[in-house]
């Protein structure tokens, strides 16, 4: 395990959060139906949260002495998530976000281990917090989908 591998993983998460930010904006704009008011507001809260994670991740990468990726082309190349299609139903939007958040949780747990092995507790702490927050979102989405 080395710092370059950690930075690569951090940049993948930076890419993921930029894809999620765009996807959450799309869902916010395109959600319709009886759940419109609740989901429109929830998607906005989540894209605001995504924006905070994006800034914190980029600044963390800079703090540990490397460069964050910073273009849409790079985000799409490095993300482990897919863009929204614009054709999702309301239920599909929530299902897709649940799957995306679940993937980010799994990848975040790996980053925690990597960071701890390298003695980088601030990075580990950041991803422990992300994991806890997303696990709560996943629980809420499961309640909605059931």
C-alpha positions in Angstrom: 0.0 0.0 0.0 1.3 3.4 -0.9 0.2 7.0 -1.1 -0.3 6.9 -4.9 -2.8 4.0 -4.6 -4.6 6.0 -1.9 -4.8 9.1 -4.1 -6.1 7.0 -7.0 -8.9 5.8 -4.7 -9.6 9.3 -3.5 -9.8 10.6 -7.0 -12.2 7.7 -7.9 -14.4 8.9 -5.0 -14.1 12.5 -6.2 -15.3 11.3 -9.6 -18.1 9.3 -8.0 -19.4 12.3 -6.0 -19.3 14.5 -9.1 -21.3 11.9 -11.1 -23.7 11.7 -8.1 -24.0 15.5 -7.9 -25.0 15.6 -11.6 -27.3 12.6 -11.2 -29.0 14.1 -8.1 -29.6 17.4 -9.9 -31.2 15.5 -12.8 -33.4 13.5 -10.5 -34.3 16.7 -8.6 -35.4 18.3 -11.9 -37.1 15.3 -13.4 -38.9 13.6 -10.5 -42.7 13.6 -10.9 -45.7 12.0 -9.3 -47.2 11.7 -5.9 -43.8 11.7 -4.2 -42.6 14.8 -6.0 -42.5 17.2 -3.0 -40.7 14.8 -0.7 -38.2 13.5 -3.3 -37.6 16.9 -4.9 -36.5 18.2 -1.5 -34.5 15.1 -0.6 -32.6 15.1 -3.9 -31.7 18.7 -3.3 -30.4 18.0 0.2 -28.3 15.1 -1.2 -26.8 17.2 -4.0 -25.9 19.8 -1.4 -24.2 17.1 0.6 -22.4 15.9 -2.5 -21.0 19.3 -3.1 -19.6 19.4 0.4 -18.0 16.0 -0.1 -16.5 17.1 -3.5 -14.8 20.1 -1.9 -13.6 18.2 1.1 -12.2 15.4 -1.1 -10.4 17.7 -3.4 -8.9 19.6 -0.5 -7.9 16.4 1.2 -6.0 15.3 -1.9 -4.3 18.6 -2.1 -3.5 18.5 1.6 -1.7 15.1 1.3 0.4 16.6 -1.5 -1.3 15.4 -4.8 -3.7 16.8 -7.4 -7.4 16.1 -7.6 -8.9 15.3 -11.0 -10.9 18.2 -12.2 -12.8 17.7 -15.4 -16.0 16.0 -16.5 -14.0 13.8 -18.9 -11.8 12.6 -16.0 -14.8 12.1 -13.6 -16.5 9.9 -16.1 -13.3 8.0 -16.8 -12.5 7.3 -13.2 -16.0 6.9 -11.6 -17.3 3.5 -10.7 -20.9 4.9 -11.1 -23.0 5.4 -14.1 -24.7 8.7 -15.2 -28.5 9.1 -15.0 -30.3 8.3 -18.3 -33.1 10.8 -17.9 -35.6 8.0 -18.4 -35.8 6.7 -14.8 -39.1 6.4 -13.0 -39.3 7.8 -9.5 -38.9 4.4 -8.0 -35.9 3.7 -10.4 -34.3 6.9 -9.3 -34.4 5.9 -5.6 -33.3 2.3 -6.5 -30.3 3.6 -8.5 -29.2 6.0 -5.7 -29.5 3.2 -3.2 -27.2 1.1 -5.4 -24.8 4.0 -5.9 -24.6 4.8 -2.2 -24.1 1.1 -1.4 -21.2 1.0 -3.8 -19.7 4.2 -2.3 -20.0 2.7 1.2 -18.2 -0.4 0.1 -15.4 1.6 -1.6 -15.2 3.9 1.4 -14.6 1.0 3.8 -11.7 0.0 1.6 -10.3 3.5 1.7 -10.6 3.6 5.5 -8.4 0.4 5.7 -5.9 1.9 3.2 -5.7 5.2 5.0 -5.2 3.5 8.4 -2.4 1.3 7.0 -0.7 4.5 5.8 -1.2 6.3 9.1 -3.6 8.8 7.5 -6.2 9.1 10.2 -7.9 12.3 8.8 -8.7 10.5 5.5 -9.9 7.4 7.4 -12.1 9.6 9.7 -13.6 11.4 6.7 -14.6 8.2 5.0 -15.9 6.7 8.3 -18.2 9.8 8.4 -19.3 9.3 4.8 -20.1 5.7 5.4 -22.2 6.4 8.5 -24.2 9.1 6.6 -24.7 7.0 3.5 -25.8 4.0 5.6 -28.6 6.1 7.0 -29.6 7.3 3.5 -29.7 3.6 2.4 -31.8 2.6 5.3 -34.3 5.4 4.4 -34.4 4.4 0.8 -35.0 0.8 1.7 -38.0 1.9 3.8 -39.2 3.9 0.8 -38.8 1.0 -1.6 -40.5 -1.5 0.6 
